Amino acid sequence: MKLWTTLLLLAAAASADTVIASGILGPGIPSVAVEAELSGVVCLQLDGERGDLDLLLNGRRADGVGPDELLFGEVDGAFRTEVVWRRGAPGDYTLSALVGERLGAANDGAHLALEADQQLGLWRLPDSKHAALQLHIDGPGTRWFVLDARLDILAAPELQHCSVPLASAPTWLVLLLPEGSPAAAWDLQVQGAPLAIQDAFLAELATEPQQQAVLESFRRQPDGRAMLRYLAEYPGGYPLKLKSEAGLMIGGVERFGGYDGFRGELIVNPTKSEHVENPLELLDTVAHELLHAILDLPREADFPFATDVLDSQIDPRLRRLNGLLNKRRVRGELKTYLEQEYGDGISNPEDEYIDINAAAQRLVIKIVEAALEDTGFGYETQVFENERARESGK
């Protein structure tokens, strides 16, 4: 059984929350279809005290955000929406509509504003599959959402200051003001796409607060900033595929990480026990693999390393090894050179030499020491042992 309610509303009258239907739904009355007439971008809000209710518009189902259900759509005249009881006890419901309009583009640095008689605004965000949105909200009680092309909700942050990835384009930003609010304004920052790729990767790796702290310290360090910025501004777009792979195995050994120059893939193993036990090992691995990637790419302006920073792939004295640094296969002067300038490997120190040279290891040590001083978390990593062995002449 369906209860039909037909209301005709003017768009101008819906600048504030307008109740278009209310009542009780339950087993006896499982749904209500509501017809209304509005024009513009409409936000339908369903509040229900009890029961499990769904809000539908043109076959689309509302997203539960906080204590209510919200559904955005674009209407031009008569439209119909439906409230459906699914299960639970019978309960009261209230369906409200709020109409706004598209207010232009929200480019980086834009200053967005709603007048006192406006509660809803919609702005087009830049087209960038991997952009990150940072919105700093000034007005108390303001709600904001990121919508995709269909006006489905991609993100509904609870915080006033936060960053969310934009999953598709075109993408829209919606701002909602509480009824009776004064005029309000916001400043918008859209973070560059490559930086967002790196941020998302580092956030995926850092599952513990101490890991998050040391990687955030890395972002702030001059060396860390230079490395990340170099890749973010690399001509032609972001040059790497960044992957987190639990239990990464290469050559029959579980690895801390890896870099595949043929595929352009940088991989970090977040579940390696050393990464879990010592957050600075995770930072060490990230810096180590970024070194490989930057050294492998054709050099561009603002190359972040000194000329003596090398890895085994570009070191002219190691070219004939083709990156294979097995201790049992190296003899004579080459073995002496690897022991002095490289040292023990990280994942398999008994059988392999490390694949970045002394200058590169000193850069990693500098990065790790800075994070240790900054955060107080973790302890020295394997490259410190290699440096001490060099200093002692072993």
N, C-alpha and C positions, 0 to 999 in steps of 0.2 A: 504494500500500500504506500502511495506517495501523497504527500500533502503539497499542493501547489500554492505558491505565494507569488503574486505579481505586483511589483512596485515600479513606478516610473520616477527616476531621479534625474535632475539636471546636473551636468558636470560642474557648473559653477557652485552648486549647493554642496558639492562633495569635497570642497577644499579642506574641510575638517572631517574627522571620523563621523561617518553616517551609518547608523544601524539600519540594515536593509532587511533583516529577519531575526526573529528570536522565538524561542519556544522550548518544548521538551521533546527529546527523541529517545526511543527505546524499542523494545520488541514490538509494541503495538504500532508505533509510528517510526519505522526504521530509516526514513529519509525524507528530505524536503528539497524540492526544486524551487529555486528563486530566480525570477526574471527581473532584470533591471535595465535601465537605459542610462549609459554614461559614455563619455568620450575622453580618451587619453590613456595614460598608463595607470592602471588600477591596482591597488594593493588590497586584497581581500584578507581579512583577519577573522579567524574563528576562535572564539573562547568558549570552552565547555568545562563545567564544574565536575562532571562525572561522566563515566562511559568512555568508550574509544570511538572518536569521531573522525571522519575524513572529510576534506574539502576538495571538491573537484571543479575544474573549469576546462571545457573543451578536451576532456580526456586526460588532463594533467592533474596530478595530485599535489596537495600542499606539502610544504616542508615544515616539520615541527621545529620551531625556534623558540626556546624558552618555554613559557607556559602556554603558548598559543600556536596556532597553525597559520602560516602566511603563504599566500599565493599571489604572484605578480602576473599580470597579463596586459595586453593592449587591446582596448575595445573601442568601437566606433558605433555607438548607438545601442540597440537592444542586444543583450547577451543573457546567458543563463548559466547559473552555477548550482551546485548540488551539495548538500550536507548529508552524509551517510553515517548512520550508527552501525558500528561493527560488532561490539560486544560490551560486556560490563553492565552496570546498573543504568537505568534510565536517568537522564540528566538534562539540566538546562543548557542551552547554547545561545550564543549571540554572534551574529555575522555582521561585520562592519565593512564598509568600503571607503577607501581613500584614493582620490584621483590626483595625479600630478602630471608633469610634462617633461619632455626631453629638453634639457637646457644647454645643449652644446657639448663641446669636447672638454675633457679633463686631462690636459697635458701636464707634463712634469712642471711642478711649481705653480700650478693653477690655484687661484683663490676662489673657492666655491661659496655661494651664499644663497640663503633662502629668506624671503621676506616674511614678515610676521603673519601674513595670511596664507603662506605656503607651508604645507607639512611634508610634502614629498617632492623630491627632485631627482632627475635621472640624467647622468652624464656619460658620454661615450669615453671609455678608456683607450689608451693607445693600443694598436694591434701588435701584440708581442706574446708569442706562445709561452715564453718563459719569463715574462716580466714579473716583478714583485711589487705589490701595492703597499705603500706606507701612508696611512692616513692619521693625522694628528687632530683629534676632535676637541673642540673648545667647549661646546655647549653641553651642559649636564643632561642626561637622559636621552641623548641622541642615539638612534640606532642606524647602523649602516650595513649594507649588503653588497656583495659582488654577484652580478647576474650574468648568465651566458646569453647567447643570441636569442634563445627561446624564452628568456627571462626566468629561467630556473635558477635557484640560489646555488652559487658556487661556494660562497663563504659568508658567514655571519659572525664576525668576531665579537667577542664579549668585551675586549679591552679597548680603552681609548687610544692607546698607542700600540700598534702592532703591524705586522707584515704578513701578507698572504700571497700565494702564487696565483697568477691568472691562468686558468687552465685552457681557455679557448678564446678565440676572437671571432666576431666582435664581442666585446665584454663591456658591461655597464656597471656603473656605480650608482647605488640608490642611497639617499639619505632621508631618514624619517625623523621628524620632530614631534615631541609630545604635543597633544592638543593644548592650545593656549600659550605655547612657548613664544618668546620674542624672536625677532629676526636673529639669525645665527650665521656664522661664517667658519670656513675650514680651510686649512692649507693642505695641499696634496703633494706628495712626492711619489713619483714612479721610478723605482730603482731599475737601472739598466739590466737588460736580459742576461748577459753573461755573468754579472755579479750574482744574480738570483740563482743561476744554475749552480755556482760554487757554494752559495749560502745553503741551498737545499741539500747539496751533497754533504757538507760538513755537519748540518743539522741531523741528517740521517745517520751519520757515523757516531755522533755524540749522544749516547743514550743515558749517560749518567751526568750529574751536575759537575763533577770534577773534569770530565772530558769536555763538557760544554765550556767550562771556564778556560781551559788551556787552549782550545781552538779559537775561542773569542780573543784571547790574548794574542794568538798568532795573527789574527786579522788586524790587530792594532799595531803590531810591531812594524818598524820600517821595512825589514826584510820580507815579512809576510805580506804586507801591503803591496810591495813592489812586485812580488811573484804573482799574486792574485790579480793585480791590475794589469800586468803585462799580458796575461792570458785573456782577461776580460776585454781588453782593447785590441786583441790580435786582429789584423786585417782579414776581412772575409768572414768574420763570425767566430764564435767560440770554437777552438780547434780540437777539443777533446771530448771523449765520452767518459763520464765519471760514473763508476760503478762501485757499489758496496756488495761484496760477495762473501757470505759467511762460509768459513771452512775452505777458503781458497787453496787449491792444490796445484802446484806446478812442479813437474819433474818428480812426482811421487812424494813431495814434501809439502806440509802445510806452510803457507807463506804469510808474512805480515801484509804484503801487498805486491803489486806488480804493475809494470807498464809495457804495453804492446804497441810499439811504434807503427807496425803495419796496419793495425786496426785503429790506432789513435785512442786506445783505451787505457785509462788509469783506474786501477782496481785496488781497493783496500779491504782487508779482511777484518771486520769489526769484532768478530767473536774470538780472535786469537787470544789465548789466555793472558799473554803479556799486555795486550791492549786493555783487557778488563782490569788487570791488577794494577797497572801503572798508566795513568792517563798521558804521561809524557811519551810513552812508547807509541801511542796512537798519533800524537803530534809528530814524533820522529818519522813515522812511516809516511804520513801525509807530506811532510817537507821532502823526504827522500824521493817519493814518486813524482812530486811536482818538479824536483830537480831534473829527473830523467826526461820528463815531458818537455820542459823548457829547453833543455840542451838538444833534444832531438829535432825540435821545430826549426825551420829556417829563421835566421835571426832578423829581428825587426828593431825599430827604434826603441830606446829605453830598455834594452836587454839588461836583466837585473843582476847578472853575475860577472865577477872578475874573470880574466882570461885563463887563470890557472884552475878554475872550477871545471872538472871533467868527470865523465863516467866512462865505463869500460867500452862503450860503443863508439865514442869519439876520440878516446885517447889514442894517439898515433902509434904508441908503443904496443898497444894491445889489439890492433886491428886483425891480426892473423888468428886470434883466438875466437873471433866472431861471437863475443859475449859469453863464451863458455869458460868459467873460472874455477873449474874443478882442480883442487889442490894436487891430486894424484897425476894429473896430466901435464903439469907445468914443471919445467926443469930449468936449471942454470940461472943466467942473469934475469930472465923473465920472472922466475920464482922469487928471486931476491927483490926485484922491483915491486912485485905485488905485495910481498910481506911488508915492505917499508912504506909504500905509498897507498896501499889499500887496507890490508888487514883482514881479520876474520869476517866471514859473512854473518848476517843476522839470523836468517831462518835456519841455516845449516852450517854453523861455524866449523864443525869438524871436517867437512868435505869441501867447502867453498870459500872463496874470497868475497868480500863485499864488492859491490859493483859501482861504487862512487869513490873518487880519490880522496886524498888527505884534505885538500882544500875544500872539497864539497862536504866532507864530514865535519870540518871545522865550522862551516856555515850551519849545518844541522845542530851542532853543539851550541853555537851562539843562539839559535832560535829556541832550543830546549831550555838553556840557562835563563833566557829572558822570561820565558813562560813560568819557570820555576820561581824566579824572583818575584814575578808579578802576582802569581796565584798561591804559591806555597804548596801546590799539589804535586805528587809524584816524586820520582827520584831518577838518578842518572840512567841512561840507556847504554846499549852496547858500544856505540861509537865513542863514548868516553873511554872505554877500555882500550880500544884501538889507538886512540890518541895518546894515552899513557904509555902504551907499549912502544909507540914511535919515539916518545920523549926519552924513554929509558934506553933506547937503542936496541931493543929486542927484535 
